[in-house]
Amino acid sequence: MIVPMKKVSLIILGNEKEQALNELQRLGLLHIEIAEGSGEKLASLKDKMSLLEASALVLGERVTKQTNQREITADEAYALAKEVSALLDEKKALQGEQITLINELDRILAWGDIDPEKLDELVSKNVKLTLYEAPKAEYEAIPADIITFPLEKTKTTVRFLVVGDENGQDLSQYRFKLPEISTEKIRQKIADLKKKAEEIDEKLSSFAECTNSIKKAVRECEKEIEFEIYATGMNDEKVSENSENALSVSHFKGYIEAEKVDIIVEAAKANSWGILTEDPTEEDNVPTKLKNNKFVSLIYPLTDFLGTIPGYFEYDISGWFLAFILIFFGIIFGDGIYGLAIFAVAAVPIIKALVTKNKVSPMFLLIGLFGLSTMLWGVLTCTWCGLPAEQLPKWLQNISVPVISNVYADKLWHPFWTSGNIGLTTSQNLQILCFTLALIQLSVAHIMGTKRNKGSLKMLGDIGSLLQLFGMYYLVLSLVVNPEVFSFSLVLFGIPVGTVAIALIGIGFVMTFIFANYEGSVIKSILESLTNIVSVLLGVVNVFSDIVSYIRLWAVGLAGAAISATVNELAGPLLGNLMFMILAIILLVFGHGLNMILNVLSVIVHGIRLNTLEFSSHLDMSWSGHKFKPFE
């Protein structure tokens, strides 16, 4: 459930802000609503945290299993972070200089070893040597009175020496620029720079033992920033302009769990704060806190990963989310062996935690449930590692459910109202199952809406949506699954099913049109529907498309099964040959591993979508909430 909140407005003396915040921080109950603070101290704290975070990231990459963590104070952690930053800057400068020298070495590489100092010595002895690099045609055009010595010729270029002057010939554009130092010294300098960078790396690695302390300092700095934001972000009002006795008050608002409001009231009395508590309205940006039993709370690791938080005035669908995502996960993965592998991955840390008497992570419990769900679907459909059903043990075949089992994939199932060759295949039965899941989940959404609007005529709009849903369900079965089995002329127990389905859609549409926008006046509700007539008409189409959308569960599961079968077919012939046995095992592990990764993506794209989009849209949920974070 969504925990009920109270809006709290506090008024305190301007010179008692820090004292009041310290008390509120000690209580740890109030979610304060101040978005931004200001001031040099806040800016300095943010810079400090950036430095600490960067250092924690750099040193965290250097932590190994052999690293023993050492505790240091927050001030020492900050000093260390500054040193880490200085070392990183120095290393960056060294690497930049090293790259420059390597590029210079690459530039002169074709000339071999060059020492400009020795060339200068020759000049001092009246021997002038100049290096050139020119196109072949230009070299051949040099007059004979210029003394040249070719050093290297290629198809297009000549590298050569000129002894003495150019005798009026302008060859400056081909003159080779000498390096500032010799090739040998360049290499030595590169080696020295590399050694210095390695020494910096060693020093940084030695700091890795303080990583946890730096991370702790980051958390402390976050709290300091939070405190400063609240201290500088409050609205201040001057009460007295008297310079000798200047007086101001600060005020802000926040939110507290309704059951704990008495604690904040008592604190206000004890500290002489002004306080007003009231129920929040839909205009307020109320934070959301969810509270559920331990089983339903297992969904929290997934919703936290997705960042999906219902608004305070929306629904808490945690229980329904968990129930349906377990079903969707099982259908999408759809293989008993895959489920066994997933369960085994979760079982190891769970058993380890139980043996060491530590708390079991909800994430591993959720993964374990996903594994069990997948195994159950493998049992029901007789799907095990993509193997043909006839190759599996008889007992596995016998415990599967015939209408959806791969064992009976070639059999035609005849509902009691059909005869002859009119029946349903196993694939069609699976499609019906998917559409039935759609009917159940979307019906839950509208029943929840009906319950919320109980006592208001708006409830009739939700009932109308529910009627449309049931009518559309039969329409989908007829148009998508099998028009002969689910004929519009079908009569069961004297009831014309097709006619009733169309009637339900029509009656439901009328009820939705009249009452969906009801806010105290039927006329205004009708006018609102007329104003948005296009959206109202598209709403009927959306009901159809939302039900059909659930066929993705069957389609994605079918694709995964096809990949499994293909991997087995590729590896099968290799297993009969001892020489290729290892290759076959690698192929099986890689192929099925890749399929499992694709299935994980499919769960995120398809399984979660059905909960957060199709289901939520029928609840009018926008997931616009933000977490309740008390100042503590």
N, C-alpha and C positions, 0 to 999 in steps of 0.2 A: 504494500500500500504506500501511498504518498503521505509522508508524515505531515500533519496539520501544523501550520506556521502562524505566528503572530508578528505583526509589524510593530517595531519598537522605534520611537523617536526619543532621542536623549538630548538634553541641554545641560552643558557644564560650563563652569567659569573658564575663560580663555587661558588664565595662568595655571589651570589645573588639568590641561589636556593630557600631558604625559602621565600624570598620576592616575587619571581616569582610564587611560589606555592600558596602563600596567595592570590595573584591577580587572579590566575586561579581558585582558590576555590571560590573567590567572584563572578567571572563571571558565574561559574557553567555550562559551555558549552562543555568542552573538555573531551572526554573519553580517559584517558591516558593508554597507553599500556606498563605497567611495571608489570611483574609477581611477582617478589620477591625483597625485600630489605634486609638489613643486619644491624648488630650492636647491642650493648648492650641495647640501648634505645628501639629498636624495640622489642627485646626479653622481656624486662621489661614490655612494654605496653601489649604484648600478655599475659604475666602472669597475669597482672592486669585485663585484660578483662575476662580471664578464671575464676578468683576469683569472679568478679562481676556477670558473667553469672551464676555460680554455686549458688551464694547467691540469685539472682533473682529467680532461679528455686525453691530453698528450701522455700523461703519466699512466693513465688507465690502460693504454695500449701496450705499455711496457711491463705490466704486472704478469708474472708467471706463477705457476703452482708452487715454485720454490720461494717466492717473495714473502717474507715475514713482515706484516704491517707494523709500523711504529707510530705510537700516539704522540702528537704534538699539539700545542695550543692553537687557537684560532689566529692569534697574532703571528705566531711562527709559520702557520700555514700560508698566511697572506705574504709574509716576507719571502717564503719559498716560492710562491706563485710569481712574485716579481722577478726572482732570480731565474726561474724557468722561462719567463717571457724574454728576459735579457739574453739568455743562452740561445733561445730559438731565433731571436733577431740576429745574433752573431752568426749562428749556423747558416741562416738565410743569406747573410752578406758573404760568408765564405763560399757558399754554393754558387752565388752569382758571379763572384770573382773566378771561381773554378771553371764555370761554363764559358766565361770570356776567354780564359787562357786556352781551353780546349778548342774553341772556335778558331783562335789564332794559330794554334798548332795545326789544325786541319787546313788552314789557309796556306801555310808554308810547307806542308807535308811533301808536296811534289818536288820541292827544291832540296830535300834532304836536310842535313844539319847546317844551320846558318848561325854565324857569330858576327853581328854587326861591329863589335869592338875590333876584331881582326881586320875587317874591311877598312876601318878607320886607320889602323896601323899602316896598312898599305898606302893609303892616301898620304899619310905623313911622310912616307918614303917616295912620294911622287909617282906612285902606281895607282891610277884611278880605275876601279872596276865598278860597273853598274849592271844591275840585273834587269832583264826585260822579259816580257811574256807577250808575244804578238801573234796574230794570225799568220799562217804559213805564207800567204801571198804578200803580206806586208814585209815579212822577213826577207823574202827573196828579192824584194824591190829595194833593199838597203844598198846604197852605193858601195863599191868595192874598197874605197879609201877609208871606210869605217871598219876598224878591226873588231870582228865578232867571233865568239866561240860558242857554237850551239851545244847546249848541255842535254837537251831532250827534244825529240821531235815526235809529234803525233800526226794523225791524218789532217788535223785542222790547226794545231798550235805548235809554236816553237818557243822553247825557253832557252835564252842565250845570254852571254856576257858581252859587254862592250868595253874594250880597253881604251882608255883615253877619252877624248871628247867625241861629241856626235858630229863634229865638222859641219855645223849649220843645219843638219838634218833634225827635224823635230820629232823625237820619239817619246816625248814625255808622257803621252797618254798610255804607252805600253810599259812604262817603268814600273817595276815591282817594288811595292812599299816594304822596306825592311822592318822586321820586328824590333821592338825596343831592346830586347835582351835575346841572348842566344837560345837556340832550340833546347840545349841541355838544361839551361836555367829555367826555361818554361816548364819542362817536365818535372824538374825538382820542385818548383813552386807549386805545381798541381799536386804532387805527392804530399808536400807540407800542408797544403790546404785540406786535403783529404784526411790527413792524420789529425788535424785540429778538429775537423767535423766529427771524426770518430771519437775523439776525446770528449767532445760535448755530448755525444750520444751515450757514452759510458757514464758521464756525470748525471745525465737525465735519468738513465736507468737506475742509478743509485738512489734517486729521489722517489722511485716507484713505491718504496716502502711507506711513504707518507700519503699515498693516494686516498685512503679512507678518511684520514684527518682533513684533507683538502675538501673532500666531498661533504664532510660534516660541517666544515666552515662555510661551504656554499649554502647549506640549509640554514645555518645561523644567519648568514647574510640575507637570505630571502626573508626571514622573519624581521630583521632590522629594516629592510626595505618596506615590508608590509606595514610595520609600525610607523615609519616616516611618512608613507603615503597617507595613512589615516590621520597622523598628527598635522600634516600640512594641507590635507585635502578637505578638512572640515570647513563648513561655512561659519565665518566669524562675523559677529555683529557688535559694534561699539555701543555700549550702554551709557557711558559717561565720557565726555570730551575733556574733563578736568585733567590737566597735565600732571597734577600732583597725585591724583587718585583715579587714574585712567582705569576703566572697567570694560571688559568685553565678555561676551559669551560665545561659545561654540556649540553648534548643533549638527546632528547627523541622524541618519536612520539606518536600521538594520532589521534582521529577521532572526527569530528564535523559535525553537520548537515550542508549540503551545503548552505542552505539559511541563515545561521548564520556565515559563514566564514568571512565576512567583519568585524564582531565585534572582532574576535580574531586577525585579521590583524591590526586593529586600536590599540588594546591593545599592540601588538608587537612594533608598531611604538612608542607609548607613553612610553614604558619601555625599549626600545633599545634591543629588542630580535631579533635574527635571525630567520626568518620564511620561510618555504617552504610549499605551499599548492598544492596538486595534486589529481587527481582522483585515487581511490584505484584500485588495480588489483586483480585478482583471487588468487594471491599468498599471499595477505594480509589477516590478521585475522580481518576482518572488523566486528564490532558489528552491531546488527540489532535493529532498532527501527520501530515499526509498528504504522501506523496512519490511522485510519478508522473512519467512522461516528459512532454516538452513538449506533445505532442498532447493527452494525457488532461488535463493541467493547464489546458487551455483552459476546462474546465467550472467552474473555481474562481470566476471573476467572478459566475457565476449562483448557485452554492451560497453564496458570501459574501453576495450580495444577499438570498437566502432565509434566511440564518442557519442552514442545515442542516449540522450537524457530527455524524458518527457517533461513538458512544461508543468508547472505547479497545478494548473487548472485542467490538465489533460488526464489521461488514464495511466495507471501503472499496469503494464501488460507483461510484467516479468514472468509470471507463471505460464501464461499462454505462449509467450515467446519461447520459453524453455521447452514446453511440451511439443510445439510444432517444429522447432528447429531440430529436435531429436529425431522426429519422424522424417523430416526433409533430408537430414544428413544421412540417415540409414538408406533412404531410397536412392539418393544421388550416388553414394559410394557403392551400395547395393551388392556387396560381396562379403561372404562370411569370413574368408581368410583375411581380407583387408581389415575387417572389424576386429579379428583376433590380433592382428599386428598392432592396430591402434590401441586396443585394450592393454596389450603387453607393454607398450611404450609408457602408458600411464601407470600401470601396476608397479613398475620398478620403483619410482620415487614415492608412491603411496606406501608400499611395504617398508621402504627404508625409513620413512617418517614414523610409521607405526612402531617399528622396532626400536628406533631411537627416542620414542615418546615425544616427538615434535609434532607441531600442528601440520595437518595435511593441507596442502595448497588446494583451494577450490578449483584452480585451473586444471590440475591433474584429475580431480574428481569429474569435472565436466568432460575432459577428453576420454576418461574411462567410460562415461555414459554414452558418448558418441560411438565408442568401440562396441559396446553392448548393443546399441541400436542397429549398427551395421551388421553385426553378427545375427541378430534376430531377423533382419530382412533377408540375409543370406539363407537362413533356415527356412523362412516362409516361401521363398522363391526357388530354393535349391540352386543357389549361385555360389560356387566355390572356386575362386581363382580362375574364373573364365573357362573352366573345364566343361565339356558337354555333359549334360545331365545323365546320359546313359553310362558314362564312365565312372560315375560316383557310386559309393556303396549304397546298397538297397535301403538301409535304414535311414540314410540322409534323404533319399527320394521319398520314402514313406512318410516322414514327418513334415514334409512341405505341404502347403495349402494348394490343392489341385487347381483351383480356378486361376491362380496367378503363378503357378510353378512352371519352371522350364521343362520339367519332366513331361508335362502334358501340353507342350507348346503347339503341337500339331493337331490337337483335339479341338473340335467345335463344340462350344457349350450352348445348350438350348434352354433359355428361360422358359418357365412353365407356360407362358402365354404364346410361345412360338412352336412351330412344327416344321417338318421337312428339312430343307437346307438352310433355314433361317436361324442363325445363331451368332455367338460371339467367340472371337479368338482370345487367346491368353493376353495378347497385346492390348486388345480392346478392353478386357477386364481391368488391366492395369491403368488404362486411360480413365475408365469409370472411377477407379479408386482415387486417382488424382483429382478428378472433378468433384468427387464426394468430399475429399479433404477441403477443397475450395468452399463447397457449400457449408461445411461445418465451421470452418474458420471465419468466413465472412458473416455467417449467421450469428456467431458469438459477438462479432463487432456490433451488429445491429441490435442484438438483445441487450448489450451493455448500454447502447444509446437509449433504448427504450426504458431501461431501468433508471438512467440518469434523468430523463425527462418525465418521469412518473408524476402524474398529477397535472401535467400540462398537455394541451392539445398537440404540442410538437411531437409528443410520443407517437401520435398517429402517423406522422411522417416517417418515423423509424420503422413502424409496423409495415407501412407501404413499401419501404426499401426491402424489408424482409420478404414480403410477398413477391416482389419483382425477382428477388434472388432465387426463390424456389421455382418460379415460372421459367426463368432463364436457364436454370439447371437442366430442366427437361429439354429445353430448346437446344442446348449445347450437346446433350446426349444424342439427340436426333440428327443434328447437322454435322457433328464432328465424329461421333463414334459409329453409329449404325442406324440409318434412317428406316430400315426395315424392322429392326427389333424395337426401336423407339419411334414408332410411327405416330403421326398426328391423329390417325384414325383409331389408335389403340384404345380399347375399352377394358378396364380391369374392375372386376366386382361391380359392374354396372356403372362405373365412373369413366366418362370420356377423358382420358388423361391428357391428350393433346389439347383439347378444348379448354380444360381447366388450367393448363399451363399458360395458354394465351390470355385467359381471363385474369389469372393472377398478375401477369405482367401489366395488363391494362388497369386493373383496380389499384395495384400498387403504384403505378405512375400517377394516377389521379390523386391518391392520398398524399403522395410525396409532393405533387404540384401544389396542393392546397395547404398542407400543414408543415412542410419542411422548414419554412422560414418564419414560423409562427412566433411572435413576440407580444402576445396580448391582443392581436387583431387578425382575424381570418382574412379580411379584405386586404390589409397591408401585406400579408403573407402571399396572397394570390398575385397582387401587383408586383411584388418582388420577383416571383417566379416568371411573370410575363416579361419583366425587364430583362431577365437573364434567360430567356426562352431557349436560346441556342445551347447554353450550358446545361439546362434542364434536360433537353432532348439528347444531348451527348451523354448525359448521365446514364441513360438507359443503355446506350451502346457500351459504356464503360463497364456496366455490370456484366454484360456478355463477355467482353474482352478480359475482365479480371478473372472470371471463372476459367476461360480458355487458357489464360496465362499459366495455370497450374499444371498444364500438360508438359511444361518444361522439366518437371521432376522425372517423368517417364522418359522424355527424350534424352536428357543428359545421362540418366542411368543406363539407357540403351547404348549410348555412345561409349560410355566407360566399359560396358560389357563387351562391346565389339573390339575395343582396343586390347582388352585382356585376352580375348580369343585369338586375335591376330598375333600378339606376342607369343602365345603358346604354340601357334602354328609355325612361326619362324624358328622357335627354339626346339620344337619337337624332333625334327630329323637329326639335329646335332646331338641330342641326348643318347641316341643309339650308337654313337661312335665315341670310344674312350678318348681319342685324340682331341675331339672337339667338345668334350664334356665341360671343361672350364669355361669355354666361350659361350656355351649354352646357358650356364648358370649366370654368367655376367649379363647376358642378354635378358634373361628372365628377371633378374634383380633390377636392371636398368629400366626395362620396359614397364614392369608393374610399379616400380618406384615413380617413374614419370607419370603414369596413369593416376597414382594416388595424389601427386602434386596437382595435376589438372583437376582432380575431383575436389581438392581443397579450394581451388579457385572457383570451381562451380558452386560450391556451398556458399562462398562469399557473394558471388554474383547473383545466383539464383535463389538459393535457400533463404538467405538473409533478406533479399529483396522482397520475397513474398510476405515477410513479417513487417518490414519497415516501410513498404510502399503499398502493396495491395491491401493487406489487413489494416494497416494504419490509416490509409485514405478513407476506408469505410468507417473508421472511428473519428475522422476529421482531426487526426493527430499530425502535428508538424514537427515534433521532436525539437521544440524551441527552448527547452529547459537548460539550466546551468546548475552545477552541483552546489549543494549547501556546504560552505566551507567556514566553519566558525573560527574567529580570531582567537588563537591559542598559542 
